[in-house]
Amino acid sequence: MLLALDMGNTDTSVGIFRGKIPIFSTRVPTGAFETFFHRKNILKGSVESAIISSVVPAMNPTIRAFLKKHGIKNVKFVSHKLRSPISLKVDRPSEVGADRIVNAVAAYQIFRKSLLVIDLGTATTIDYINHRGAYRGGVIIPGLKISAEALFERAAKLFRIKLKAPKKILGRNTVSQMQSGIVLACAAMLDAMVKKIQKEIGEKPKTVLTGGLGFLMKNLLSTPHHFDPNLTLKGLRVLAEYNGLK
């Protein structure tokens, strides 16, 4: 079986595949992934290979050593050098984040058309893949949690809040006003950015929404979209297949 790990700054998505079939998936705090595997004991004698998308380079040696200790020696980290169904047609392919490569791979493998992939994680990103499977660029935006923390840290009278959509744009208390300014404003910004991108590229690609905070936006966007919380794990499996991992 194949272990797929998408290691972000905050959370790690974990997936196990038997061939093309997903048999397990979950999300754990990135700093606690070793504890999770020890507690669940899901690696014992079942997983042969692993593919990892990591945006935390400092942890990569730790991950590799941990997997080797559990008998998983066939390990690949996602980079621009892996064989892939997409091409990276940007100024510096080596700078494209592993998570964004994987999302683009998954979305293009599923839809085979021009795409905008919106990923809401620690950062919010928008990526454009054309109908030929060429990644042509994107946008990096401060994430919802980053925006919330910035308000809390920089404004003395504001405090941490739960990220959720208030019922109205105009809040009648501090919490609902902050939720509106963070969550609803993010949805409005994404809708506006999609329209501007469509105008810039002269077409209307299919929009795909994913990421750990994607659930907050799925019912708020005016832009027609497909929501897939497991997009990254699906992309990891595709890249594993392209690169001889089973």
ZALUM-805024 format. One record per residue: y, x, z of N, C-alpha, C in turn; residue in one letter. Coordinates in steps of 0.05 Angstrom, whole numbers, plus 5000, padded with zeros to 4 digits. Example, Ala and Ser with C-alpha at 12.3 -4.5 7.8 and 13.67 -1.06 7.14 Angstrom:
2
488652645156491052465156493452645156a 495552575142497952735143500152585157s 
END
This chain:
246
497650175000500050005000502550175000m 504750054993507350194991509250105012l 510550295026512650245045515350285031l 517050085033519750105022521750085044a 523550285045525650285066528350305053l 530150125061532950135053534550195078d 535250445082536550535106539650535103m 540850345116543750325115545050445140g 547650445141549050555164548550395189n 548050135186547649955209544749865212t 543649755191540949645191539149775170d 536549755175534549845156532749605148t 532549555122530749355112528049495108s 525949365117523249475115521449275099v 520049385080518249215064515649365059g 513449215058510849325051509749165028i 508849305007507849174983504949254979f 503349064971500649124960500849074930r 501049284915501649254886504449144883g 504648914869507248794865507748574886k 505848534903506048304922507248394949i 509448274957510548344984508948215006p 508048365025506348255047507748265074i 510048405075511448425100514348515095f 516248395109519048485107520548415133s 522348585140524048525164526548705162t 528248675181530748835183530948935212r 531449195216531649305243534049485244v 535249535268537449725270536550005261p 538150135245537350395234536650595255t 538050595277537450795298534950745313g 533750505309531250435323528850405306a 528950525281526650475263524150605273f 524250845286521850965296520550805318e 522250695336521250525357519850285346t 521050165325519849935312517049995302f 516750215287514150275276512050345297f 512950475318511050525340510150275353h 511950085357511349835370509549655353r 510149645327508649465309506049595299k 505949855298503550005290502649915262n 504549865244503949765217503249985197i 503650235204503150455186500350565188l 498950495209496350615214494250555193k 493550755177491350735159491750535136g 494150445130494450245109496450325088s 498450485094500550555075500050835064v 500050845038499451105024501951245015e 504051085006506451204995508951065006s 511151195003513651085012515951154993a 517750964989520151004974522550924991i 524551084992526751055011529451064998i 531050855002533850864995535450915020s 536851135021538251215046541151285040s 542951165055545751245054546551395079v 544551495093544951655118543551915114v 544552105098543252355092542252515116p 543752505138543052655162540352575173a 539452325167536952225178534552285160m 535152365135532952395116530752585125n 531352825136529252995146527552875168p 528852725185527452585207525552375196t 526452225176524752025164522352145151i 522852365135520552495121518552605141r 519452725163517652835183516152615197a 517452395202516152165216513952055198f 514452015173512451905155510152095151l 510752355149508652555146506752555170k 507952525194506452515218504452275218k 505152065204503451835202501751835176h 501552075164499652105141500752015115g 503351965113504551875087505952115075i 504552245057505652495045507052445019k 506352225006507552164980510052004984n 512352144987514852014994516952094974v 518451894964520751944946523251814957k 525451964956528051854962529551784937f 530851554937532251454913534651634907v 534851714882537251854873537651794843s 539751904832540251864803538252004786h 536552174798534652334782532052184777k 531451964792528951824788528851684762l 526451654751526051484727526751194734r 528051054715529050794722529450624697s 529350354700529950184678532850154671p 534650274687537450274681538450564678i 540850584666542150834663544850824678s 545751054687548251064702550451184685l 552051014673554151094654556851094668k 557051284687559551314702560251614703v 562651684713563551954713561652144727d 560752064751559052234767556652084777r 554452074762552051924770551051994797p 551352254805550352344831551752214854s 554052094850555551974871554951674875e 553351564857552651274860550651244883v 551251084903549551044926546850954919g 544851054934542050974930541650674931a 542950544950542750254953543750104929d 545850214917547050084894545350124869r 544150354867542150404845539850204847i 538850174871536550004875537149704870v 539549614879540349344873540649294843n 541849494829542249464800539549454786a 537649614795534949624783533649344787v 533749244811532348994817533548764801a 536248744801537548524787537048534757a 537148774746536748794717533848744710y 531948834726529148784721528548484722q 529948334739529448044741530747894719i 533247954712534847784695535147884666f 535148154663535348274636537848174621r 540048164635542648084623544848224638k 547348194629549548314643549848184670s 550548354690550548274717552848384734l 553648224754555248324775553648294801l 553148514815551648504840553548544863v 553748344881555448364905553548404929i 554048624943552448694966554248704991d 553648535010555248525035553648665057l 554448915063553249065084555349195101g 554949445110557049585124559649595107t 559249655081561349615061560549385044a 562549265031562049055011562449184984t 560449164967560649294940560149094918t 561449144895561048984871560249184849i 558049144835557149324815556649174788d 557449294766557149174740555049324724y 553049174714550949274697551149114671i 551349254648551649104623548949014612n 548948874590546448744580544448954570h 545249204566543449414559542249564583r 542949474607541949604631543449854638g 545949874630547650104637549450024660a 549250184682551150144704553750264696y 555850094696558450174684560650194705r 560050164731562050204751562049984771g 563850014791563849814812566349834830g 566149704853568349684872567149724900v 568549874917567749904945569949794963i 569149604980571049454997570249485026i 572049505045571249515073569649265080p 567449305094565649085101566848885121g 565448665124566448455143566548565171l 564548705180564548815207566649025211k 566949195190569049395192571849265195i 572249055179574848915181575248795208s 573148675219573348555246573948765267a 572548995266572949205285575749325283e 576749345259579449445255581549275269a 581249015267583048825281582848865311l 580348875321579948905350581049165361f 580649385346581449645356584449695353e 585749575333588549635328590549425340r 589549185346591348985357590548925386a 592448985404591848975433590948705443a 592048495431591448225441589048095427k 587848225408585548115394582948225405l 580748085400578248145413575948105393f 573648205400571248175382570447875380r 569747795356568947525352566247515337i 565047275337562647235321563547185292k 562247315273562947285245561547025235l 563246825230562246575218564646435205k 564046245187566146105173567245875190a 569845875195570945645210571045395191p 571445165203571444915187573944895169k 576145005178578644985163579945265160k 581545295139582845545134584945595156i 586445395163588545425183587345375211l 586945605225585745585251587745495272g 586745365293588545275314588145425340r 586545645339586245825361585746105350n 585846305367585646585358583046635344t 580846535356578146595345577946475316v 578646225313578346095286580246225266s 582546315275584446445257583346715248q 582046865266580847115258578447075240m 576846875246574546815229575446735201q 577646585199578746505173579746755158s 581246925173582347165160580347375152g 577947365164575947555157573847435138i 572647215145570447105129571546945105v 573246755110574246595087575946755068l 577446945079579047125062577247305045a 575047385056573147545041572047385017c 571347135022570346975000572446934978a 574846884986577046844967577547104951a 577447334965577847594952575647644932m 573047584939570847634921571047454896l 571747204900572147024877574347134858d 576547234870578747334854577947594840a 576447764854575548024842573647974819m 571847784822569947714800571547624776v 573547454779575147364756576547594743k 577647774759579148004748577248184733k 574848224743572848394730572048264704i 571548004704570847864680572947894658q 575447884666577647914647577648204637k 577248394654577248674646575048744627e 572648634630570348714613570048514590i 571448294591571348104568568747944567g 567447904589565047724590564747624618e 562847434621562247314647559347374655k 558847604667556047664675555047474696p 552447464698551147314720551747464746k 552447314767553047434793550747404812t 549947624825547747624844548847724870v 548247574891549247634918546947724936l 547347934952545348034970546648174994t 545048305010546048455033545648305059g 545748455081545248345108547248125116g 549648135104551647925111552047735087l 550247755068550447575045550247285052g 548747225073548446945081551046815088f 553046975098555646865105557146775080l 556646895057558246835033556846635015m 554246595018552746444997553746164993k 554846035014555845765011558845755010n 560145985009563045995009564246074982l 562746214966563746304941563946074921l 566246074907566545884885565145984860s 564846244858563446364835560546284835t 559446174813556646114812555046364815p 552946354832551446604838548646544846h 546946754845544246744855544046914880h 543146794902542946944927540047044931f 539747304935537147424940537347634962d 536647554987536847735010534947975008p 532847954991530848164988531148334963n 533548324951533948454925533348754927l 534348884948533949174951531049254953t 529549104969526649164971525249134944l 526048934929524848884903525449124885k 527949224886528649454870527149704877g 526749744903525149974912522349964900l 521149724900518449704889518349764860r 520449674845520549734816520850034812v 522650164827522950454824520450604832l 519050504851516450634859514550624836a 514350394822512550364800513350554777e 515950574771516950744750516351044756y 516051104781515751394789512951454801n 511051284794508251354800507351314829g 508851154844508051104872506550834873l 504450824889502950574892502550514921k 
END
